[in-house]
Amino acid sequence: MRNKVKMIRVTDVEPVDGFVLRLRFNDRTERVVDLEEELWGPVFAPLKEDPELFRAVRIEGESIAWPNGADLAPEFLHSAGRQVYRSRPV
């Protein structure tokens, strides 16, 4: 029997301060990600120019997205974030 690799997905997102998000993932980790340096180019620059638009982040599919169509891969967010919590299996 093959071992199934569990795909990383974001289960919760919370804007913290500035361009920092607190993210929870399906592997029970919680990470804090500062996206300020990632917000450039035609899709992401509006998020940096308008903090209210940045704070409108939401879960969409397996990751996060903003109303202007910007999104980021869950694997990127998981690797870019600083782990702050990992719950124990029940």
Biopython code that builds the backbone (N, CA, C, O; Angstrom):
import numpy as np
from Bio.PDB.StructureBuilder import StructureBuilder

atoms = [
    (1, "MET", "N", (0.837, -1.173, 0.000)),
    (1, "MET", "CA", (0.000, 0.000, 0.000)),
    (1, "MET", "C", (0.889, 1.246, 0.000)),
    (1, "MET", "O", (1.875, 1.321, 0.733)),
    (2, "ARG", "N", (0.533, 2.188, -0.809)),
    (2, "ARG", "CA", (1.299, 3.421, -0.898)),
    (2, "ARG", "C", (0.938, 4.368, 0.237)),
    (2, "ARG", "O", (-0.212, 4.445, 0.668)),
    (3, "ASN", "N", (1.956, 5.089, 0.710)),
    (3, "ASN", "CA", (1.694, 6.160, 1.671)),
    (3, "ASN", "C", (1.179, 7.358, 0.902)),
    (3, "ASN", "O", (1.785, 7.793, -0.078)),
    (4, "LYS", "N", (0.066, 7.880, 1.351)),
    (4, "LYS", "CA", (-0.477, 9.065, 0.704)),
    (4, "LYS", "C", (0.166, 10.296, 1.324)),
    (4, "LYS", "O", (0.230, 10.438, 2.546)),
    (5, "VAL", "N", (0.638, 11.176, 0.460)),
    (5, "VAL", "CA", (1.212, 12.435, 0.917)),
    (5, "VAL", "C", (0.053, 13.400, 1.136)),
    (5, "VAL", "O", (-0.763, 13.632, 0.244)),
    (6, "LYS", "N", (0.002, 13.945, 2.319)),
    (6, "LYS", "CA", (-1.065, 14.884, 2.635)),
    (6, "LYS", "C", (-0.699, 16.255, 2.085)),
    (6, "LYS", "O", (0.354, 16.810, 2.401)),
    (7, "MET", "N", (-1.571, 16.778, 1.274)),
    (7, "MET", "CA", (-1.356, 18.098, 0.695)),
    (7, "MET", "C", (-1.563, 19.159, 1.771)),
    (7, "MET", "O", (-2.494, 19.075, 2.572)),
    (8, "ILE", "N", (-0.688, 20.149, 1.777)),
    (8, "ILE", "CA", (-0.811, 21.258, 2.718)),
    (8, "ILE", "C", (-1.935, 22.170, 2.256)),
    (8, "ILE", "O", (-2.032, 22.515, 1.079)),
    (9, "ARG", "N", (-2.778, 22.551, 3.198)),
    (9, "ARG", "CA", (-3.807, 23.537, 2.889)),
    (9, "ARG", "C", (-3.994, 24.449, 4.091)),
    (9, "ARG", "O", (-3.781, 24.048, 5.236)),
    (10, "VAL", "N", (-4.392, 25.666, 3.813)),
    (10, "VAL", "CA", (-4.652, 26.651, 4.851)),
    (10, "VAL", "C", (-6.068, 26.417, 5.368)),
    (10, "VAL", "O", (-7.009, 26.279, 4.586)),
    (11, "THR", "N", (-6.210, 26.372, 6.698)),
    (11, "THR", "CA", (-7.533, 26.167, 7.284)),
    (11, "THR", "C", (-8.082, 27.417, 7.960)),
    (11, "THR", "O", (-9.283, 27.505, 8.216)),
    (12, "ASP", "N", (-7.214, 28.384, 8.253)),
    (12, "ASP", "CA", (-7.660, 29.626, 8.882)),
    (12, "ASP", "C", (-6.640, 30.720, 8.608)),
    (12, "ASP", "O", (-5.439, 30.458, 8.535)),
    (13, "VAL", "N", (-7.120, 31.938, 8.457)),
    (13, "VAL", "CA", (-6.236, 33.084, 8.227)),
    (13, "VAL", "C", (-6.732, 34.260, 9.055)),
    (13, "VAL", "O", (-7.934, 34.496, 9.178)),
    (14, "GLU", "N", (-5.778, 34.990, 9.619)),
    (14, "GLU", "CA", (-6.103, 36.163, 10.429)),
    (14, "GLU", "C", (-5.043, 37.243, 10.187)),
    (14, "GLU", "O", (-3.862, 37.013, 10.444)),
    (15, "PRO", "N", (-5.454, 38.417, 9.695)),
    (15, "PRO", "CA", (-4.503, 39.522, 9.586)),
    (15, "PRO", "C", (-4.062, 39.930, 10.989)),
    (15, "PRO", "O", (-4.883, 40.028, 11.901)),
    (16, "VAL", "N", (-2.753, 40.170, 11.157)),
    (16, "VAL", "CA", (-2.232, 40.510, 12.478)),
    (16, "VAL", "C", (-1.918, 41.997, 12.546)),
    (16, "VAL", "O", (-2.600, 42.746, 13.245)),
    (17, "ASP", "N", (-0.895, 42.424, 11.828)),
    (17, "ASP", "CA", (-0.469, 43.817, 11.849)),
    (17, "ASP", "C", (0.313, 44.074, 10.571)),
    (17, "ASP", "O", (1.063, 43.211, 10.115)),
    (18, "GLY", "N", (0.143, 45.243, 9.997)),
    (18, "GLY", "CA", (0.869, 45.540, 8.763)),
    (18, "GLY", "C", (0.511, 44.530, 7.688)),
    (18, "GLY", "O", (-0.654, 44.397, 7.313)),
    (19, "PHE", "N", (1.514, 43.819, 7.194)),
    (19, "PHE", "CA", (1.307, 42.820, 6.145)),
    (19, "PHE", "C", (1.606, 41.420, 6.666)),
    (19, "PHE", "O", (2.083, 40.551, 5.936)),
    (20, "VAL", "N", (1.314, 41.230, 7.937)),
    (20, "VAL", "CA", (1.554, 39.951, 8.608)),
    (20, "VAL", "C", (0.234, 39.210, 8.762)),
    (20, "VAL", "O", (-0.787, 39.783, 9.140)),
    (21, "LEU", "N", (0.289, 37.898, 8.451)),
    (21, "LEU", "CA", (-0.865, 37.026, 8.617)),
    (21, "LEU", "C", (-0.524, 35.894, 9.568)),
    (21, "LEU", "O", (0.602, 35.397, 9.579)),
    (22, "ARG", "N", (-1.494, 35.494, 10.360)),
    (22, "ARG", "CA", (-1.391, 34.279, 11.169)),
    (22, "ARG", "C", (-2.207, 33.222, 10.419)),
    (22, "ARG", "O", (-3.394, 33.408, 10.151)),
    (23, "LEU", "N", (-1.551, 32.122, 10.091)),
    (23, "LEU", "CA", (-2.183, 31.068, 9.296)),
    (23, "LEU", "C", (-2.188, 29.754, 10.057)),
    (23, "LEU", "O", (-1.232, 29.424, 10.758)),
    (24, "ARG", "N", (-3.269, 29.013, 9.913)),
    (24, "ARG", "CA", (-3.327, 27.656, 10.444)),
    (24, "ARG", "C", (-3.436, 26.713, 9.251)),
    (24, "ARG", "O", (-4.110, 27.001, 8.262)),
    (25, "PHE", "N", (-2.752, 25.575, 9.378)),
    (25, "PHE", "CA", (-2.694, 24.606, 8.288)),
    (25, "PHE", "C", (-3.278, 23.268, 8.726)),
    (25, "PHE", "O", (-3.447, 23.005, 9.917)),
    (26, "ASN", "N", (-3.582, 22.430, 7.741)),
    (26, "ASN", "CA", (-4.181, 21.133, 8.044)),
    (26, "ASN", "C", (-3.211, 20.153, 8.707)),
    (26, "ASN", "O", (-3.633, 19.077, 9.131)),
    (27, "ASP", "N", (-1.930, 20.495, 8.807)),
    (27, "ASP", "CA", (-0.985, 19.641, 9.539)),
    (27, "ASP", "C", (-0.890, 20.067, 11.008)),
    (27, "ASP", "O", (0.022, 19.658, 11.726)),
    (28, "ARG", "N", (-1.840, 20.889, 11.437)),
    (28, "ARG", "CA", (-1.961, 21.378, 12.814)),
    (28, "ARG", "C", (-0.872, 22.374, 13.200)),
    (28, "ARG", "O", (-0.649, 22.614, 14.386)),
    (29, "THR", "N", (-0.193, 22.955, 12.215)),
    (29, "THR", "CA", (0.775, 23.999, 12.537)),
    (29, "THR", "C", (0.114, 25.361, 12.389)),
    (29, "THR", "O", (-0.847, 25.538, 11.640)),
    (30, "GLU", "N", (0.655, 26.295, 13.117)),
    (30, "GLU", "CA", (0.244, 27.683, 13.025)),
    (30, "GLU", "C", (1.501, 28.481, 12.740)),
    (30, "GLU", "O", (2.512, 28.330, 13.426)),
    (31, "ARG", "N", (1.436, 29.331, 11.725)),
    (31, "ARG", "CA", (2.607, 30.086, 11.314)),
    (31, "ARG", "C", (2.250, 31.551, 11.144)),
    (31, "ARG", "O", (1.121, 31.907, 10.807)),
    (32, "VAL", "N", (3.242, 32.385, 11.388)),
    (32, "VAL", "CA", (3.109, 33.817, 11.159)),
    (32, "VAL", "C", (3.966, 34.147, 9.942)),
    (32, "VAL", "O", (5.147, 33.805, 9.886)),
    (33, "VAL", "N", (3.353, 34.815, 8.971)),
    (33, "VAL", "CA", (4.029, 35.122, 7.715)),
    (33, "VAL", "C", (3.977, 36.626, 7.456)),
    (33, "VAL", "O", (2.899, 37.221, 7.428)),
    (34, "ASP", "N", (5.137, 37.229, 7.268)),
    (34, "ASP", "CA", (5.208, 38.640, 6.896)),
    (34, "ASP", "C", (5.345, 38.697, 5.381)),
    (34, "ASP", "O", (6.363, 38.279, 4.830)),
    (35, "LEU", "N", (4.325, 39.212, 4.710)),
    (35, "LEU", "CA", (4.290, 39.217, 3.246)),
    (35, "LEU", "C", (4.716, 40.540, 2.622)),
    (35, "LEU", "O", (4.623, 40.703, 1.405)),
    (36, "GLU", "N", (5.179, 41.481, 3.430)),
    (36, "GLU", "CA", (5.491, 42.815, 2.896)),
    (36, "GLU", "C", (6.437, 42.750, 1.699)),
    (36, "GLU", "O", (6.215, 43.455, 0.715)),
    (37, "GLU", "N", (7.463, 41.942, 1.749)),
    (37, "GLU", "CA", (8.445, 41.866, 0.650)),
    (37, "GLU", "C", (7.910, 41.105, -0.566)),
    (37, "GLU", "O", (8.513, 41.158, -1.638)),
    (38, "GLU", "N", (6.796, 40.406, -0.414)),
    (38, "GLU", "CA", (6.217, 39.629, -1.517)),
    (38, "GLU", "C", (5.172, 40.415, -2.306)),
    (38, "GLU", "O", (4.739, 39.967, -3.368)),
    (39, "LEU", "N", (4.768, 41.565, -1.810)),
    (39, "LEU", "CA", (3.668, 42.313, -2.413)),
    (39, "LEU", "C", (4.171, 43.296, -3.461)),
    (39, "LEU", "O", (4.268, 44.497, -3.213)),
    (40, "TRP", "N", (4.485, 42.768, -4.623)),
    (40, "TRP", "CA", (4.937, 43.589, -5.742)),
    (40, "TRP", "C", (4.361, 42.994, -7.023)),
    (40, "TRP", "O", (3.898, 41.854, -7.030)),
    (41, "GLY", "N", (4.391, 43.753, -8.083)),
    (41, "GLY", "CA", (3.827, 43.313, -9.362)),
    (41, "GLY", "C", (2.372, 43.728, -9.484)),
    (41, "GLY", "O", (1.777, 44.207, -8.518)),
    (42, "PRO", "N", (1.802, 43.550, -10.655)),
    (42, "PRO", "CA", (0.464, 44.072, -10.937)),
    (42, "PRO", "C", (-0.653, 43.509, -10.056)),
    (42, "PRO", "O", (-1.631, 44.208, -9.790)),
    (43, "VAL", "N", (-0.528, 42.274, -9.604)),
    (43, "VAL", "CA", (-1.595, 41.685, -8.803)),
    (43, "VAL", "C", (-1.424, 41.982, -7.320)),
    (43, "VAL", "O", (-2.410, 42.216, -6.621)),
    (44, "PHE", "N", (-0.178, 41.975, -6.828)),
    (44, "PHE", "CA", (0.063, 42.114, -5.394)),
    (44, "PHE", "C", (0.291, 43.558, -4.933)),
    (44, "PHE", "O", (0.020, 43.876, -3.775)),
    (45, "ALA", "N", (0.779, 44.433, -5.807)),
    (45, "ALA", "CA", (1.040, 45.824, -5.422)),
    (45, "ALA", "C", (-0.194, 46.519, -4.845)),
    (45, "ALA", "O", (-0.061, 47.265, -3.875)),
    (46, "PRO", "N", (-1.397, 46.303, -5.406)),
    (46, "PRO", "CA", (-2.577, 46.947, -4.812)),
    (46, "PRO", "C", (-2.808, 46.563, -3.347)),
    (46, "PRO", "O", (-3.372, 47.348, -2.585)),
    (47, "LEU", "N", (-2.382, 45.375, -2.954)),
    (47, "LEU", "CA", (-2.531, 44.942, -1.559)),
    (47, "LEU", "C", (-1.622, 45.755, -0.640)),
    (47, "LEU", "O", (-1.973, 46.046, 0.503)),
    (48, "LYS", "N", (-0.462, 46.111, -1.154)),
    (48, "LYS", "CA", (0.481, 46.903, -0.364)),
    (48, "LYS", "C", (0.043, 48.366, -0.313)),
    (48, "LYS", "O", (0.281, 49.057, 0.678)),
    (49, "GLU", "N", (-0.590, 48.828, -1.372)),
    (49, "GLU", "CA", (-1.038, 50.222, -1.442)),
    (49, "GLU", "C", (-2.304, 50.468, -0.621)),
    (49, "GLU", "O", (-2.569, 51.594, -0.201)),
    (50, "ASP", "N", (-3.079, 49.412, -0.395)),
    (50, "ASP", "CA", (-4.359, 49.552, 0.306)),
    (50, "ASP", "C", (-4.432, 48.529, 1.445)),
    (50, "ASP", "O", (-4.837, 47.389, 1.218)),
    (51, "PRO", "N", (-4.051, 48.913, 2.655)),
    (51, "PRO", "CA", (-4.069, 47.983, 3.782)),
    (51, "PRO", "C", (-5.436, 47.340, 4.035)),
    (51, "PRO", "O", (-5.506, 46.199, 4.490)),
    (52, "GLU", "N", (-6.514, 48.060, 3.745)),
    (52, "GLU", "CA", (-7.850, 47.470, 3.937)),
    (52, "GLU", "C", (-8.078, 46.320, 2.955)),
    (52, "GLU", "O", (-8.699, 45.317, 3.309)),
    (53, "LEU", "N", (-7.586, 46.458, 1.738)),
    (53, "LEU", "CA", (-7.683, 45.373, 0.763)),
    (53, "LEU", "C", (-6.859, 44.178, 1.237)),
    (53, "LEU", "O", (-7.304, 43.036, 1.119)),
    (54, "PHE", "N", (-5.662, 44.430, 1.772)),
    (54, "PHE", "CA", (-4.842, 43.338, 2.304)),
    (54, "PHE", "C", (-5.572, 42.609, 3.427)),
    (54, "PHE", "O", (-5.533, 41.381, 3.499)),
    (55, "ARG", "N", (-6.232, 43.353, 4.295)),
    (55, "ARG", "CA", (-6.938, 42.757, 5.432)),
    (55, "ARG", "C", (-8.205, 42.009, 5.008)),
    (55, "ARG", "O", (-8.804, 41.307, 5.823)),
    (56, "ALA", "N", (-8.618, 42.148, 3.757)),
    (56, "ALA", "CA", (-9.802, 41.441, 3.248)),
    (56, "ALA", "C", (-9.468, 40.021, 2.806)),
    (56, "ALA", "O", (-10.263, 39.386, 2.112)),
    (57, "VAL", "N", (-8.307, 39.521, 3.198)),
    (57, "VAL", "CA", (-7.880, 38.165, 2.844)),
    (57, "VAL", "C", (-8.894, 37.147, 3.361)),
    (57, "VAL", "O", (-9.525, 37.349, 4.399)),
    (58, "ARG", "N", (-9.038, 36.048, 2.615)),
    (58, "ARG", "CA", (-9.987, 35.000, 2.995)),
    (58, "ARG", "C", (-9.470, 33.640, 2.528)),
    (58, "ARG", "O", (-8.558, 33.561, 1.705)),
    (59, "ILE", "N", (-10.051, 32.592, 3.054)),
    (59, "ILE", "CA", (-9.737, 31.240, 2.601)),
    (59, "ILE", "C", (-10.479, 31.021, 1.287)),
    (59, "ILE", "O", (-11.668, 31.316, 1.167)),
    (60, "GLU", "N", (-9.756, 30.502, 0.317)),
    (60, "GLU", "CA", (-10.368, 30.153, -0.964)),
    (60, "GLU", "C", (-9.703, 28.880, -1.454)),
    (60, "GLU", "O", (-8.492, 28.857, -1.672)),
    (61, "GLY", "N", (-10.467, 27.842, -1.627)),
    (61, "GLY", "CA", (-9.889, 26.551, -2.009)),
    (61, "GLY", "C", (-8.992, 26.039, -0.904)),
    (61, "GLY", "O", (-9.428, 25.891, 0.238)),
    (62, "GLU", "N", (-7.745, 25.770, -1.234)),
    (62, "GLU", "CA", (-6.795, 25.226, -0.262)),
    (62, "GLU", "C", (-5.850, 26.277, 0.297)),
    (62, "GLU", "O", (-4.944, 25.951, 1.064)),
    (63, "SER", "N", (-6.053, 27.541, -0.081)),
    (63, "SER", "CA", (-5.128, 28.575, 0.359)),
    (63, "SER", "C", (-5.872, 29.867, 0.674)),
    (63, "SER", "O", (-7.035, 29.844, 1.076)),
    (64, "ILE", "N", (-5.188, 30.992, 0.486)),
    (64, "ILE", "CA", (-5.784, 32.295, 0.748)),
    (64, "ILE", "C", (-5.864, 33.093, -0.545)),
    (64, "ILE", "O", (-5.114, 32.857, -1.492)),
    (65, "ALA", "N", (-6.796, 34.046, -0.561)),
    (65, "ALA", "CA", (-6.962, 34.903, -1.739)),
    (65, "ALA", "C", (-7.535, 36.237, -1.276)),
    (65, "ALA", "O", (-8.045, 36.370, -0.164)),
    (66, "TRP", "N", (-7.433, 37.209, -2.160)),
    (66, "TRP", "CA", (-7.959, 38.543, -1.906)),
    (66, "TRP", "C", (-9.001, 38.870, -2.964)),
    (66, "TRP", "O", (-9.028, 38.243, -4.023)),
    (67, "PRO", "N", (-9.865, 39.851, -2.685)),
    (67, "PRO", "CA", (-10.925, 40.214, -3.628)),
    (67, "PRO", "C", (-10.441, 40.633, -5.018)),
    (67, "PRO", "O", (-11.200, 40.540, -5.983)),
    (68, "ASN", "N", (-9.185, 41.095, -5.136)),
    (68, "ASN", "CA", (-8.679, 41.521, -6.446)),
    (68, "ASN", "C", (-8.135, 40.360, -7.275)),
    (68, "ASN", "O", (-7.613, 40.578, -8.368)),
    (69, "GLY", "N", (-8.249, 39.119, -6.769)),
    (69, "GLY", "CA", (-7.792, 37.949, -7.517)),
    (69, "GLY", "C", (-6.414, 37.454, -7.136)),
    (69, "GLY", "O", (-5.993, 36.400, -7.613)),
    (70, "ALA", "N", (-5.699, 38.176, -6.294)),
    (70, "ALA", "CA", (-4.374, 37.733, -5.842)),
    (70, "ALA", "C", (-4.530, 36.506, -4.946)),
    (70, "ALA", "O", (-5.471, 36.416, -4.157)),
    (71, "ASP", "N", (-3.605, 35.572, -5.078)),
    (71, "ASP", "CA", (-3.586, 34.410, -4.201)),
    (71, "ASP", "C", (-2.153, 33.901, -4.077)),
    (71, "ASP", "O", (-1.284, 34.258, -4.872)),
    (72, "LEU", "N", (-1.920, 33.069, -3.077)),
    (72, "LEU", "CA", (-0.598, 32.489, -2.847)),
    (72, "LEU", "C", (-0.747, 30.996, -2.581)),
    (72, "LEU", "O", (-1.729, 30.553, -1.985)),
    (73, "ALA", "N", (0.235, 30.231, -3.029)),
    (73, "ALA", "CA", (0.204, 28.780, -2.839)),
    (73, "ALA", "C", (0.369, 28.430, -1.365)),
    (73, "ALA", "O", (1.161, 29.058, -0.662)),
    (74, "PRO", "N", (-0.376, 27.427, -0.891)),
    (74, "PRO", "CA", (-0.250, 27.039, 0.517)),
    (74, "PRO", "C", (1.146, 26.541, 0.872)),
    (74, "PRO", "O", (1.602, 26.747, 1.997)),
    (75, "GLU", "N", (1.824, 25.896, -0.055)),
    (75, "GLU", "CA", (3.182, 25.400, 0.199)),
    (75, "GLU", "C", (4.151, 26.557, 0.434)),
    (75, "GLU", "O", (5.020, 26.487, 1.303)),
    (76, "PHE", "N", (3.992, 27.617, -0.350)),
    (76, "PHE", "CA", (4.833, 28.799, -0.156)),
    (76, "PHE", "C", (4.597, 29.397, 1.227)),
    (76, "PHE", "O", (5.547, 29.691, 1.953)),
    (77, "LEU", "N", (3.340, 29.573, 1.586)),
    (77, "LEU", "CA", (3.005, 30.160, 2.881)),
    (77, "LEU", "C", (3.538, 29.318, 4.033)),
    (77, "LEU", "O", (4.042, 29.849, 5.023)),
    (78, "HIS", "N", (3.424, 28.009, 3.893)),
    (78, "HIS", "CA", (3.882, 27.090, 4.940)),
    (78, "HIS", "C", (5.393, 27.187, 5.119)),
    (78, "HIS", "O", (5.888, 27.187, 6.246)),
    (79, "SER", "N", (6.121, 27.270, 4.017)),
    (79, "SER", "CA", (7.586, 27.325, 4.114)),
    (79, "SER", "C", (8.091, 28.716, 4.478)),
    (79, "SER", "O", (9.153, 28.846, 5.087)),
    (80, "ALA", "N", (7.341, 29.763, 4.110)),
    (80, "ALA", "CA", (7.781, 31.135, 4.383)),
    (80, "ALA", "C", (7.489, 31.560, 5.817)),
    (80, "ALA", "O", (8.124, 32.474, 6.343)),
    (81, "GLY", "N", (6.540, 30.903, 6.437)),
    (81, "GLY", "CA", (6.112, 31.326, 7.761)),
    (81, "GLY", "C", (7.021, 30.860, 8.878)),
    (81, "GLY", "O", (7.769, 29.893, 8.744)),
    (82, "ARG", "N", (6.932, 31.573, 9.975)),
    (82, "ARG", "CA", (7.635, 31.198, 11.206)),
    (82, "ARG", "C", (6.641, 30.420, 12.048)),
    (82, "ARG", "O", (5.580, 30.936, 12.399)),
    (83, "GLN", "N", (6.983, 29.176, 12.374)),
    (83, "GLN", "CA", (6.069, 28.337, 13.142)),
    (83, "GLN", "C", (5.929, 28.871, 14.562)),
    (83, "GLN", "O", (6.921, 29.129, 15.243)),
    (84, "VAL", "N", (4.698, 29.030, 14.990)),
    (84, "VAL", "CA", (4.445, 29.507, 16.348)),
    (84, "VAL", "C", (3.707, 28.488, 17.185)),
    (84, "VAL", "O", (3.656, 28.615, 18.409)),
    (85, "TYR", "N", (3.129, 27.467, 16.541)),
    (85, "TYR", "CA", (2.366, 26.504, 17.317)),
    (85, "TYR", "C", (2.184, 25.222, 16.517)),
    (85, "TYR", "O", (2.014, 25.260, 15.298)),
    (86, "ARG", "N", (2.219, 24.107, 17.195)),
    (86, "ARG", "CA", (1.834, 22.838, 16.580)),
    (86, "ARG", "C", (1.087, 22.059, 17.637)),
    (86, "ARG", "O", (1.621, 21.768, 18.708)),
    (87, "SER", "N", (-0.145, 21.726, 17.331)),
    (87, "SER", "CA", (-0.955, 20.994, 18.300)),
    (87, "SER", "C", (-0.579, 19.515, 18.281)),
    (87, "SER", "O", (-0.052, 19.001, 17.295)),
    (88, "ARG", "N", (-0.857, 18.863, 19.367)),
    (88, "ARG", "CA", (-0.609, 17.422, 19.461)),
    (88, "ARG", "C", (-1.789, 16.670, 18.879)),
    (88, "ARG", "O", (-2.921, 17.150, 18.938)),
    (89, "PRO", "N", (-1.534, 15.482, 18.310)),
    (89, "PRO", "CA", (-2.653, 14.674, 17.828)),
    (89, "PRO", "C", (-3.564, 14.312, 19.000)),
    (89, "PRO", "O", (-3.105, 14.127, 20.127)),
    (90, "VAL", "N", (-4.830, 14.218, 18.719)),
    (90, "VAL", "CA", (-5.797, 13.866, 19.761)),
    (90, "VAL", "C", (-5.860, 12.384, 19.933)),
    (90, "VAL", "O", (-6.619, 11.890, 20.766)),
]
sb = StructureBuilder()
sb.init_structure("model")
sb.init_model(0)
sb.init_chain("A")
sb.init_seg("    ")
for serial, (resi, resn, name, xyz) in enumerate(atoms, 1):
    if name == "N":
        sb.init_residue(resn, " ", resi, " ")
    sb.init_atom(name, np.array(xyz, "f"), 0.0, 1.0, " ", f" {name:<3s}", serial, name[0])
structure = sb.get_structure()
